[in-house]
Amino acid sequence: MTATTAARGTMPLAGHLREARRRGVRAAVSLLIGVIVGFALSDQILDVLREPVEQLALSREASLNYDTVTGAFDLQLKIALFSGVILSSPIWLRELFAYVTPGLTRREKKYVVGFSAAAAPLFAAGCAFGFLIFPRMVSVLTAFSSDQDSTILNASYYVDFVMKVVLATGIAFVLPVFLVMLNYIGIVSAAKLRGSWRVIVVVITLFSALVTPAADVLSMFLVALPMSVLFGAALVITTLHDRRASRNEESTPCSA
């Protein structure tokens, strides 16, 4: 048994369940607070989401449509839920990082704090990036219809589309941080990441194609570029870490 393994120890199943419950409650409370704030701001958020439709209405008849009596209220709840996920992300990301690395040494706990601090702004940046590109997606997709046609969008479906793009880009921006964390705790090596770079490029391309209109190559490129840069940065960081760890092992005298 290595020193690191001994330092970490083991946690029984009951301990894992208690840990999951404790961190789950914290994440749920932060999410609830975020949902309440999101509900209070739902009108302002909907104004932002409606802007591409209003721009479209300058050239043709276009509007958001509620197809049920409770449609407007349901939409506010949906916006509140999505907003709550984004607003509470610093808390639930911290709890997630802490839970997936149980039995940490003191040094590794510092890593978790650092990765959590990096993940939250990256998730926010990804969500902001999603908000920036979604108007272009709406413009491209609605441009397939004739100017003589009316564009009446189902409000619930429209908000689902926008929020999924926003959350998807937010999550995509955080994934490189997970790779670096897995490398620092010894699960994934930089050599393995380098050997999988073709697979990573394919995954990035497929993801970019899924969250952008098929006919809009520029939007696809705008999504793929920052993701590729982030994965490249993760590869550089993991390579430097593995080299430093290797030098430390070589300089440490072997015990009898």
Secondary structure, DSSP 8 states (H G I E B T S, - for coil): --HHHHHH----HHHHHHHHHHHHHHHHHHHHHHHHHHHHTHHHHHHHHHHHHHHHTTTS-EEEE--STTHHHHHHHHHHHHHHHHHTHHHHHHHHHHHSS-S--HHHHHHHHHHHHHHHHHHHHHHHHHHHHHHHHHHHHHTTS-TTS-EEEEHHHHHHHHHHHHHHHHHHHHHHHHHHHHHHTTSS-HHHHHHTHHHHHHHHHHHHHHHS-TT-HHHHHHHHHHHHHHHHHHHHHHHHHHHHHHHHHHHS----
